[in-house]
Amino acid sequence: MEYEIEEELYSNKARIERILAKEGQFIDFESILQVKKVENKEAEAIQDTLIYDPSQDEIELFRQLSGTKEINGTIYKITVRSMIIESEDILSAIVLTFISIIFLAFIFLFYLNRSHNEKLWQPFFLNLGKLKNFSLRSDNPLELEDSEILEFHELNREVKILTSKIQTDYRNLKQFTEDVSHEMQTPLAIMQAKIDTVINDVEINETQFQQFSSLQSDISRLKQLNKKLILLAKIENDQFTTKEAISINNIVEDTIKNFKELTSIDIQLIANNTINVRMDLSLATVLCNNLLSNAVKHNLNNNSIHLKIFDTKLQVINSGDKALDQPNQIFQRFYKESRRKESTGLGLSIVKKICDYYSFAPSYCFETITQSELIKGRHIFQIDFYS
């Protein structure tokens, strides 16, 4: 700014010198331009000065350039001034106006862009909400809001095709599991009944009796295997949607009562707390049955089995002679370290699947006991219902 004022002053001084050289005289303009004759030459000087301005009736700050020039044998002192305050005011006004325009333009563009984006993305968020509420169990197809945006339109089309196929696959799989469960159980039951008839009504020797008994055991095991696989499929297909308030204590007590009718093993319950959860009643029963059944099958020397309920946890404890070789695989499907024929390798995997379904935390550990000669250690299966 100062450079521009000085450049203007030098330019005005040069114009006055040309006028004096041509005309020989120059009229003063009050505080802006002054020309007077002097005897001696003076060097050029530029400085700020305060001068009374009659037009403004106040003292103003000027930038002043003064110097002498000999023209046609006469020495003139030429003084030119430019008001600084006015220039700064103009500059401030320009800057303020420019900033205001930019600010208003920014506000306008912000709300314009926001309104445009809301209109542009509205179908997308509506469809996103419909996808969140979409259920495979519903027979109604997914209806999405159409959009003028080509990419959204294509996305909607592909999502409709995908969800329609998933619904169809889900219904087919559900129907398949139900058909398999029904169709396989009937012939297996008929086979077992026929074998019972042969054993009871026909005279057979000892070898034949053992073969028929083995066949009966295999059929019974196949029936159990089929039931457990169907149960796993139903859990994975999210077919257990009913939730009700369940007392784990009551389920455990009923389970213990049922097992005491089937085995002579002493089963004890130690309950220091009451655990209530919301889940399907049949799955809660399966969970407790499988845990206790596993403990009974693998219990050592018919020692007592203990069930403990404390805090938010259920523990099922049975005696054992050594820890499992691969405890990290105990909940995997078809994994078993025991060579018992009646074991399908699915009981604990069903326990794990139920726990995953309701966000329970299953775990296993082995405790070594050094104070007893009859019991070498304990297998502890634990379920934390509020992990």
C-alpha positions as a Markdown table, in Angstrom:
| # | Residue | x | y | z |
|---|---|---|---|---|
| 1 | Met | 0.0 | 0.0 | 0.0 |
| 2 | Glu | 2.8 | 2.4 | 1.0 |
| 3 | Tyr | 4.7 | 1.6 | -2.2 |
| 4 | Glu | 1.6 | 2.5 | -4.4 |
| 5 | Ile | 1.2 | 5.8 | -2.6 |
| 6 | Glu | 4.9 | 6.7 | -3.1 |
| 7 | Glu | 4.6 | 5.7 | -6.8 |
| 8 | Glu | 1.6 | 8.0 | -7.2 |
| 9 | Leu | 3.5 | 10.9 | -5.5 |
| 10 | Tyr | 6.5 | 10.5 | -7.8 |
| 11 | Ser | 4.2 | 10.5 | -10.8 |
| 12 | Asn | 2.4 | 13.6 | -9.7 |
| 13 | Lys | 5.7 | 15.4 | -9.0 |
| 14 | Ala | 6.9 | 14.5 | -12.5 |
| 15 | Arg | 3.6 | 15.9 | -14.0 |
| 16 | Ile | 4.0 | 19.2 | -12.2 |
| 17 | Glu | 7.6 | 19.5 | -13.4 |
| 18 | Arg | 6.5 | 19.1 | -16.9 |
| 19 | Ile | 3.7 | 21.7 | -16.5 |
| 20 | Leu | 6.2 | 24.2 | -15.0 |
| 21 | Ala | 8.6 | 23.6 | -17.8 |
| 22 | Lys | 5.9 | 24.2 | -20.3 |
| 23 | Glu | 3.7 | 26.9 | -18.7 |
| 24 | Gly | 6.1 | 28.5 | -16.2 |
| 25 | Gln | 3.6 | 28.5 | -13.4 |
| 26 | Phe | 1.3 | 26.1 | -11.4 |
| 27 | Ile | -1.7 | 26.7 | -9.2 |
| 28 | Asp | -1.5 | 25.2 | -5.7 |
| 29 | Phe | -4.3 | 22.8 | -4.6 |
| 30 | Glu | -4.4 | 23.6 | -0.9 |
| 31 | Ser | -3.0 | 20.7 | 1.0 |
| 32 | Ile | -2.5 | 18.3 | -1.9 |
| 33 | Leu | -0.1 | 20.1 | -4.2 |
| 34 | Gln | 2.2 | 23.1 | -3.5 |
| 35 | Val | 4.7 | 24.8 | -5.7 |
| 36 | Lys | 6.9 | 27.7 | -4.6 |
| 37 | Lys | 10.2 | 29.4 | -5.7 |
| 38 | Val | 13.2 | 28.9 | -3.5 |
| 39 | Glu | 16.8 | 30.2 | -3.6 |
| 40 | Asn | 18.6 | 26.9 | -2.9 |
| 41 | Lys | 18.2 | 23.3 | -4.0 |
| 42 | Glu | 17.1 | 20.7 | -1.6 |
| 43 | Ala | 17.3 | 16.9 | -1.8 |
| 44 | Glu | 14.1 | 14.9 | -2.3 |
| 45 | Ala | 12.4 | 13.7 | 0.9 |
| 46 | Ile | 9.5 | 11.5 | 1.5 |
| 47 | Gln | 7.7 | 11.4 | 4.9 |
| 48 | Asp | 4.4 | 11.2 | 6.8 |
| 49 | Thr | 2.9 | 14.4 | 8.0 |
| 50 | Leu | -0.2 | 15.7 | 9.7 |
| 51 | Ile | -1.9 | 18.6 | 7.8 |
| 52 | Tyr | -5.2 | 20.3 | 8.3 |
| 53 | Asp | -7.6 | 19.4 | 5.5 |
| 54 | Pro | -10.2 | 22.2 | 5.0 |
| 55 | Ser | -12.4 | 20.0 | 3.0 |
| 56 | Gln | -12.7 | 17.5 | 5.9 |
| 57 | Asp | -12.3 | 20.2 | 8.5 |
| 58 | Glu | -9.9 | 18.0 | 10.4 |
| 59 | Ile | -6.3 | 17.0 | 10.6 |
| 60 | Glu | -5.4 | 14.1 | 8.4 |
| 61 | Leu | -2.4 | 11.9 | 7.9 |
| 62 | Phe | -0.6 | 12.4 | 4.5 |
| 63 | Arg | 2.3 | 10.9 | 2.8 |
| 64 | Gln | 4.4 | 13.7 | 1.5 |
| 65 | Leu | 7.1 | 14.0 | -1.2 |
| 66 | Ser | 9.1 | 17.2 | -1.5 |
| 67 | Gly | 12.1 | 18.2 | -3.5 |
| 68 | Thr | 13.5 | 21.0 | -5.7 |
| 69 | Lys | 13.8 | 21.2 | -9.4 |
| 70 | Glu | 15.5 | 23.9 | -11.6 |
| 71 | Ile | 13.2 | 24.7 | -14.5 |
| 72 | Asn | 14.1 | 27.5 | -17.0 |
| 73 | Gly | 16.6 | 29.0 | -14.6 |
| 74 | Thr | 14.2 | 29.1 | -11.7 |
| 75 | Ile | 14.4 | 26.7 | -8.7 |
| 76 | Tyr | 11.0 | 25.4 | -7.6 |
| 77 | Lys | 10.2 | 23.5 | -4.5 |
| 78 | Ile | 7.5 | 21.0 | -5.4 |
| 79 | Thr | 5.5 | 19.2 | -2.6 |
| 80 | Val | 2.9 | 16.6 | -3.4 |
| 81 | Arg | 0.8 | 14.8 | -0.8 |
| 82 | Ser | -1.6 | 11.8 | -0.7 |
| 83 | Met | -4.0 | 11.1 | 2.1 |
| 84 | Ile | -3.1 | 7.7 | 3.8 |
| 85 | Ile | -6.2 | 7.3 | 5.9 |
| 86 | Glu | -8.6 | 7.4 | 3.0 |
| 87 | Ser | -6.6 | 4.8 | 1.1 |
| 88 | Glu | -6.5 | 2.5 | 4.1 |
| 89 | Asp | -10.2 | 2.9 | 4.6 |
| 90 | Ile | -10.9 | 2.1 | 1.0 |
| 91 | Leu | -8.7 | -1.0 | 1.3 |
| 92 | Ser | -10.4 | -2.1 | 4.6 |
| 93 | Ala | -13.8 | -1.6 | 3.0 |
| 94 | Ile | -12.7 | -3.7 | -0.1 |
| 95 | Val | -11.3 | -6.5 | 2.1 |
| 96 | Leu | -14.4 | -6.5 | 4.4 |
| 97 | Thr | -16.7 | -6.5 | 1.4 |
| 98 | Phe | -14.7 | -9.4 | -0.2 |
| 99 | Ile | -14.7 | -11.4 | 3.0 |
| 100 | Ser | -18.5 | -10.8 | 3.4 |
| 101 | Ile | -19.1 | -12.0 | -0.1 |
| 102 | Ile | -17.0 | -15.1 | 0.4 |
| 103 | Phe | -18.8 | -15.8 | 3.7 |
| 104 | Leu | -22.2 | -15.4 | 2.2 |
| 105 | Ala | -21.3 | -17.5 | -0.8 |
| 106 | Phe | -19.9 | -20.2 | 1.6 |
| 107 | Ile | -23.2 | -20.2 | 3.6 |
| 108 | Phe | -25.3 | -20.4 | 0.5 |
| 109 | Leu | -23.2 | -23.2 | -1.1 |
| 110 | Phe | -23.2 | -25.1 | 2.2 |
| 111 | Tyr | -26.9 | -25.2 | 2.6 |
| 112 | Leu | -27.4 | -25.7 | -1.1 |
| 113 | Asn | -25.0 | -28.6 | -1.1 |
| 114 | Arg | -26.6 | -30.0 | 2.1 |
| 115 | Ser | -30.1 | -29.8 | 0.7 |
| 116 | His | -28.9 | -31.4 | -2.5 |
| 117 | Asn | -27.1 | -34.2 | -0.7 |
| 118 | Glu | -30.0 | -35.0 | 1.5 |
| 119 | Lys | -32.2 | -35.3 | -1.5 |
| 120 | Leu | -29.6 | -37.4 | -3.3 |
| 121 | Trp | -28.9 | -39.8 | -0.5 |
| 122 | Gln | -32.4 | -40.1 | 0.9 |
| 123 | Pro | -33.3 | -43.3 | -1.1 |
| 124 | Phe | -30.0 | -44.8 | 0.0 |
| 125 | Phe | -30.6 | -44.4 | 3.7 |
| 126 | Leu | -34.2 | -45.5 | 3.3 |
| 127 | Asn | -33.0 | -48.7 | 1.6 |
| 128 | Leu | -30.3 | -49.1 | 4.3 |
| 129 | Gly | -33.0 | -49.1 | 7.0 |
| 130 | Lys | -35.0 | -51.7 | 5.1 |
| 131 | Leu | -32.0 | -53.9 | 4.8 |
| 132 | Lys | -31.4 | -53.7 | 8.5 |
| 133 | Asn | -35.0 | -54.8 | 9.2 |
| 134 | Phe | -34.9 | -57.5 | 6.5 |
| 135 | Ser | -35.6 | -61.0 | 7.7 |
| 136 | Leu | -35.0 | -64.3 | 6.0 |
| 137 | Arg | -38.0 | -65.8 | 7.6 |
| 138 | Ser | -40.3 | -63.3 | 5.9 |
| 139 | Asp | -42.1 | -64.5 | 2.7 |
| 140 | Asn | -42.3 | -61.0 | 1.4 |
| 141 | Pro | -39.6 | -59.8 | -1.0 |
| 142 | Leu | -37.5 | -56.9 | -0.2 |
| 143 | Glu | -38.9 | -53.7 | -1.7 |
| 144 | Leu | -36.4 | -50.9 | -2.2 |
| 145 | Glu | -36.9 | -47.2 | -3.0 |
| 146 | Asp | -35.8 | -46.4 | -6.6 |
| 147 | Ser | -33.2 | -43.7 | -7.2 |
| 148 | Glu | -32.4 | -41.4 | -10.2 |
| 149 | Ile | -28.7 | -42.1 | -9.6 |
| 150 | Leu | -27.5 | -44.9 | -11.9 |
| 151 | Glu | -25.2 | -46.5 | -9.4 |
| 152 | Phe | -27.9 | -46.6 | -6.7 |
| 153 | His | -30.3 | -48.0 | -9.2 |
| 154 | Glu | -28.0 | -50.8 | -10.1 |
| 155 | Leu | -27.2 | -51.5 | -6.5 |
| 156 | Asn | -30.9 | -51.8 | -5.7 |
| 157 | Arg | -31.4 | -54.2 | -8.5 |
| 158 | Glu | -28.5 | -56.5 | -7.4 |
| 159 | Val | -29.6 | -56.4 | -3.8 |
| 160 | Lys | -33.1 | -57.4 | -4.7 |
| 161 | Ile | -31.8 | -60.4 | -6.7 |
| 162 | Leu | -29.4 | -61.4 | -3.9 |
| 163 | Thr | -32.0 | -61.2 | -1.1 |
| 164 | Ser | -34.5 | -63.0 | -3.2 |
| 165 | Lys | -32.0 | -65.9 | -3.8 |
| 166 | Ile | -31.1 | -66.0 | -0.1 |
| 167 | Gln | -34.8 | -66.2 | 0.9 |
| 168 | Thr | -35.3 | -69.1 | -1.6 |
| 169 | Asp | -32.2 | -70.9 | -0.4 |
| 170 | Tyr | -33.2 | -70.4 | 3.2 |
| 171 | Arg | -36.7 | -71.8 | 2.6 |
| 172 | Asn | -35.3 | -74.8 | 0.6 |
| 173 | Leu | -32.7 | -75.6 | 3.4 |
| 174 | Lys | -35.4 | -75.3 | 6.1 |
| 175 | Gln | -37.7 | -77.6 | 4.2 |
| 176 | Phe | -34.8 | -80.0 | 3.6 |
| 177 | Thr | -33.9 | -80.2 | 7.3 |
| 178 | Glu | -37.6 | -80.8 | 8.2 |
| 179 | Asp | -38.0 | -83.5 | 5.5 |
| 180 | Val | -34.8 | -85.3 | 6.5 |
| 181 | Ser | -35.8 | -85.2 | 10.1 |
| 182 | His | -39.2 | -86.7 | 9.4 |
| 183 | Glu | -38.2 | -89.2 | 6.6 |
| 184 | Met | -35.1 | -90.7 | 8.3 |
| 185 | Gln | -36.7 | -91.1 | 11.8 |
| 186 | Thr | -39.6 | -93.2 | 10.5 |
| 187 | Pro | -37.6 | -96.0 | 8.6 |
| 188 | Leu | -35.1 | -96.1 | 11.4 |
| 189 | Ala | -37.9 | -96.7 | 14.0 |
| 190 | Ile | -39.4 | -99.4 | 11.7 |
| 191 | Met | -36.0 | -101.1 | 11.4 |
| 192 | Gln | -35.6 | -101.1 | 15.1 |
| 193 | Ala | -39.1 | -102.5 | 15.7 |
| 194 | Lys | -38.5 | -105.3 | 13.2 |
| 195 | Ile | -35.3 | -106.3 | 14.9 |
| 196 | Asp | -37.1 | -106.4 | 18.2 |
| 197 | Thr | -39.7 | -108.6 | 16.7 |
| 198 | Val | -37.1 | -111.0 | 15.3 |
| 199 | Ile | -35.3 | -111.2 | 18.7 |
| 200 | Asn | -38.5 | -111.8 | 20.6 |
| 201 | Asp | -40.4 | -114.1 | 18.3 |
| 202 | Val | -37.8 | -116.1 | 16.4 |
| 203 | Glu | -35.4 | -118.6 | 17.9 |
| 204 | Ile | -31.9 | -117.4 | 17.3 |
| 205 | Asn | -28.5 | -118.5 | 18.6 |
| 206 | Glu | -26.1 | -116.4 | 20.7 |
| 207 | Thr | -24.1 | -115.2 | 17.7 |
| 208 | Gln | -27.2 | -113.9 | 15.9 |
| 209 | Phe | -28.5 | -112.3 | 19.1 |
| 210 | Gln | -25.2 | -110.4 | 19.5 |
| 211 | Gln | -25.4 | -109.3 | 15.8 |
| 212 | Phe | -28.9 | -108.1 | 16.2 |
| 213 | Ser | -28.1 | -106.3 | 19.4 |
| 214 | Ser | -25.1 | -104.6 | 17.7 |
| 215 | Leu | -27.4 | -103.6 | 14.8 |
| 216 | Gln | -29.9 | -102.1 | 17.3 |
| 217 | Ser | -27.2 | -100.1 | 18.9 |
| 218 | Asp | -26.0 | -98.8 | 15.5 |
| 219 | Ile | -29.6 | -97.8 | 14.6 |
| 220 | Ser | -30.1 | -96.1 | 17.9 |
| 221 | Arg | -26.8 | -94.2 | 17.5 |
| 222 | Leu | -27.8 | -93.2 | 13.9 |
| 223 | Lys | -31.1 | -91.9 | 15.2 |
| 224 | Gln | -29.3 | -89.8 | 17.8 |
| 225 | Leu | -26.8 | -88.6 | 15.2 |
| 226 | Asn | -29.6 | -87.6 | 12.9 |
| 227 | Lys | -31.4 | -85.6 | 15.7 |
| 228 | Lys | -28.3 | -83.8 | 16.7 |
| 229 | Leu | -27.4 | -82.8 | 13.1 |
| 230 | Ile | -30.9 | -81.6 | 12.5 |
| 231 | Leu | -30.7 | -79.6 | 15.7 |
| 232 | Leu | -27.4 | -78.0 | 14.6 |
| 233 | Ala | -28.9 | -77.1 | 11.2 |
| 234 | Lys | -31.9 | -75.5 | 12.9 |
| 235 | Ile | -29.6 | -73.4 | 15.2 |
| 236 | Glu | -27.4 | -72.3 | 12.3 |
| 237 | Asn | -30.6 | -71.4 | 10.3 |
| 238 | Asp | -31.9 | -69.2 | 13.1 |
| 239 | Gln | -35.1 | -71.2 | 13.5 |
| 240 | Phe | -35.2 | -70.8 | 17.3 |
| 241 | Thr | -36.7 | -67.3 | 17.6 |
| 242 | Thr | -38.9 | -67.8 | 20.7 |
| 243 | Lys | -37.4 | -66.2 | 23.8 |
| 244 | Glu | -38.7 | -66.4 | 27.3 |
| 245 | Ala | -37.5 | -65.9 | 30.8 |
| 246 | Ile | -35.7 | -69.2 | 31.8 |
| 247 | Ser | -34.4 | -70.2 | 35.2 |
| 248 | Ile | -31.2 | -72.1 | 34.7 |
| 249 | Asn | -31.5 | -73.4 | 38.2 |
| 250 | Asn | -34.8 | -75.1 | 37.4 |
| 251 | Ile | -33.6 | -76.5 | 34.1 |
| 252 | Val | -30.5 | -78.0 | 35.9 |
| 253 | Glu | -32.6 | -79.5 | 38.7 |
| 254 | Asp | -35.0 | -81.2 | 36.2 |
| 255 | Thr | -32.0 | -82.5 | 34.2 |
| 256 | Ile | -30.4 | -84.0 | 37.3 |
| 257 | Lys | -33.7 | -85.6 | 38.3 |
| 258 | Asn | -34.0 | -87.2 | 34.9 |
| 259 | Phe | -30.5 | -88.5 | 34.9 |
| 260 | Lys | -30.8 | -90.0 | 38.4 |
| 261 | Glu | -33.5 | -92.3 | 37.0 |
| 262 | Leu | -31.0 | -93.5 | 34.3 |
| 263 | Thr | -27.8 | -93.9 | 36.2 |
| 264 | Ser | -26.5 | -94.8 | 39.7 |
| 265 | Ile | -23.9 | -92.1 | 39.7 |
| 266 | Asp | -24.2 | -89.6 | 42.5 |
| 267 | Ile | -25.0 | -86.2 | 41.0 |
| 268 | Gln | -24.9 | -83.2 | 43.3 |
| 269 | Leu | -26.0 | -79.6 | 42.8 |
| 270 | Ile | -24.5 | -76.7 | 44.6 |
| 271 | Ala | -26.3 | -73.4 | 43.9 |
| 272 | Asn | -25.1 | -70.2 | 45.4 |
| 273 | Asn | -27.0 | -67.9 | 43.0 |
| 274 | Thr | -30.0 | -67.9 | 40.7 |
| 275 | Ile | -29.3 | -67.4 | 37.0 |
| 276 | Asn | -32.2 | -66.1 | 34.8 |
| 277 | Val | -31.7 | -65.7 | 31.0 |
| 278 | Arg | -33.9 | -65.1 | 28.0 |
| 279 | Met | -33.7 | -68.0 | 25.5 |
| 280 | Asp | -35.6 | -70.8 | 23.9 |
| 281 | Leu | -36.7 | -73.4 | 26.5 |
| 282 | Ser | -35.9 | -76.4 | 24.4 |
| 283 | Leu | -32.4 | -75.1 | 23.7 |
| 284 | Ala | -31.8 | -74.5 | 27.4 |
| 285 | Thr | -32.9 | -78.1 | 28.1 |
| 286 | Val | -30.5 | -79.4 | 25.4 |
| 287 | Leu | -27.7 | -77.3 | 26.8 |
| 288 | Cys | -27.9 | -78.8 | 30.3 |
| 289 | Asn | -28.7 | -82.3 | 29.0 |
| 290 | Asn | -25.6 | -82.4 | 26.8 |
| 291 | Leu | -23.3 | -81.0 | 29.5 |
| 292 | Leu | -24.5 | -83.5 | 32.1 |
| 293 | Ser | -24.6 | -86.4 | 29.5 |
| 294 | Asn | -20.9 | -85.7 | 28.6 |
| 295 | Ala | -20.0 | -85.7 | 32.3 |
| 296 | Val | -21.8 | -89.1 | 32.9 |
| 297 | Lys | -20.2 | -90.7 | 29.8 |
| 298 | His | -16.7 | -89.7 | 30.7 |
| 299 | Asn | -16.8 | -89.9 | 34.5 |
| 300 | Leu | -14.1 | -92.0 | 36.1 |
| 301 | Asn | -14.9 | -94.9 | 38.4 |
| 302 | Asn | -18.5 | -93.8 | 39.0 |
| 303 | Asn | -17.3 | -90.9 | 41.2 |
| 304 | Ser | -19.7 | -88.2 | 42.1 |
| 305 | Ile | -20.5 | -85.5 | 39.5 |
| 306 | His | -20.9 | -81.9 | 40.8 |
| 307 | Leu | -22.8 | -79.1 | 39.2 |
| 308 | Lys | -22.1 | -75.6 | 40.6 |
| 309 | Ile | -24.1 | -72.4 | 40.0 |
| 310 | Phe | -22.4 | -69.2 | 41.2 |
| 311 | Asp | -22.3 | -65.6 | 40.0 |
| 312 | Thr | -23.4 | -65.9 | 36.4 |
| 313 | Lys | -21.7 | -69.2 | 35.8 |
| 314 | Leu | -22.6 | -72.9 | 35.6 |
| 315 | Gln | -19.9 | -75.6 | 36.1 |
| 316 | Val | -20.3 | -79.3 | 35.4 |
| 317 | Ile | -17.4 | -81.3 | 37.1 |
| 318 | Asn | -16.6 | -85.0 | 36.6 |
| 319 | Ser | -13.6 | -87.0 | 37.6 |
| 320 | Gly | -10.8 | -87.9 | 35.2 |
| 321 | Asp | -7.4 | -89.5 | 35.1 |
| 322 | Lys | -5.7 | -87.0 | 32.8 |
| 323 | Ala | -6.2 | -83.8 | 30.9 |
| 324 | Leu | -7.4 | -83.9 | 27.3 |
| 325 | Asp | -4.7 | -84.0 | 24.6 |
| 326 | Gln | -6.3 | -81.2 | 22.6 |
| 327 | Pro | -8.6 | -79.2 | 24.8 |
| 328 | Asn | -8.8 | -76.4 | 22.3 |
| 329 | Gln | -10.7 | -78.7 | 19.9 |
| 330 | Ile | -13.2 | -80.1 | 22.5 |
| 331 | Phe | -16.1 | -78.0 | 21.1 |
| 332 | Gln | -15.4 | -78.8 | 17.4 |
| 333 | Arg | -17.9 | -80.9 | 15.5 |
| 334 | Phe | -17.2 | -84.7 | 15.5 |
| 335 | Tyr | -14.1 | -84.3 | 17.6 |
| 336 | Lys | -13.8 | -86.9 | 20.4 |
| 337 | Glu | -10.9 | -88.4 | 22.3 |
| 338 | Ser | -13.0 | -91.1 | 23.8 |
| 339 | Arg | -13.4 | -94.4 | 21.9 |
| 340 | Arg | -16.9 | -95.0 | 23.3 |
| 341 | Lys | -19.3 | -96.2 | 20.6 |
| 342 | Glu | -22.2 | -94.3 | 22.0 |
| 343 | Ser | -20.4 | -91.0 | 21.6 |
| 344 | Thr | -21.3 | -89.1 | 18.4 |
| 345 | Gly | -18.8 | -86.2 | 18.9 |
| 346 | Leu | -21.7 | -83.7 | 18.5 |
| 347 | Gly | -22.8 | -83.1 | 22.1 |
| 348 | Leu | -20.3 | -80.4 | 23.0 |
| 349 | Ser | -20.4 | -78.9 | 19.6 |
| 350 | Ile | -24.1 | -78.3 | 20.1 |
| 351 | Val | -23.3 | -76.8 | 23.5 |
| 352 | Lys | -20.9 | -74.4 | 21.7 |
| 353 | Lys | -23.4 | -73.6 | 19.0 |
| 354 | Ile | -26.1 | -72.7 | 21.5 |
| 355 | Cys | -23.7 | -70.6 | 23.5 |
| 356 | Asp | -22.7 | -68.7 | 20.3 |
| 357 | Tyr | -26.3 | -68.2 | 19.4 |
| 358 | Tyr | -27.0 | -66.4 | 22.7 |
| 359 | Ser | -23.5 | -64.9 | 23.3 |
| 360 | Phe | -22.7 | -67.2 | 26.2 |
| 361 | Ala | -19.1 | -68.1 | 27.0 |
| 362 | Pro | -18.2 | -71.8 | 27.2 |
| 363 | Ser | -14.8 | -73.0 | 28.5 |
| 364 | Tyr | -13.0 | -76.1 | 29.7 |
| 365 | Cys | -10.2 | -76.8 | 32.1 |
| 366 | Phe | -8.6 | -79.8 | 33.9 |
| 367 | Glu | -7.6 | -79.7 | 37.6 |
| 368 | Thr | -5.1 | -82.1 | 39.0 |
| 369 | Ile | -5.8 | -83.5 | 42.5 |
| 370 | Thr | -2.8 | -84.7 | 44.5 |
| 371 | Gln | -4.5 | -85.5 | 47.8 |
| 372 | Ser | -6.7 | -88.4 | 46.7 |
| 373 | Glu | -5.7 | -91.8 | 45.4 |
| 374 | Leu | -9.1 | -92.5 | 43.9 |
| 375 | Ile | -9.5 | -89.3 | 41.9 |
| 376 | Lys | -6.5 | -88.0 | 39.9 |
| 377 | Gly | -8.2 | -85.0 | 38.5 |
| 378 | Arg | -11.4 | -83.2 | 37.5 |
| 379 | His | -12.8 | -82.1 | 34.1 |
| 380 | Ile | -14.5 | -78.8 | 34.5 |
| 381 | Phe | -16.9 | -77.5 | 31.8 |
| 382 | Gln | -18.1 | -73.9 | 32.5 |
| 383 | Ile | -20.8 | -71.7 | 30.9 |
| 384 | Asp | -20.7 | -68.0 | 31.7 |
| 385 | Phe | -24.2 | -66.7 | 30.8 |
| 386 | Tyr | -23.3 | -63.0 | 31.1 |
| 387 | Ser | -19.6 | -62.8 | 29.9 |
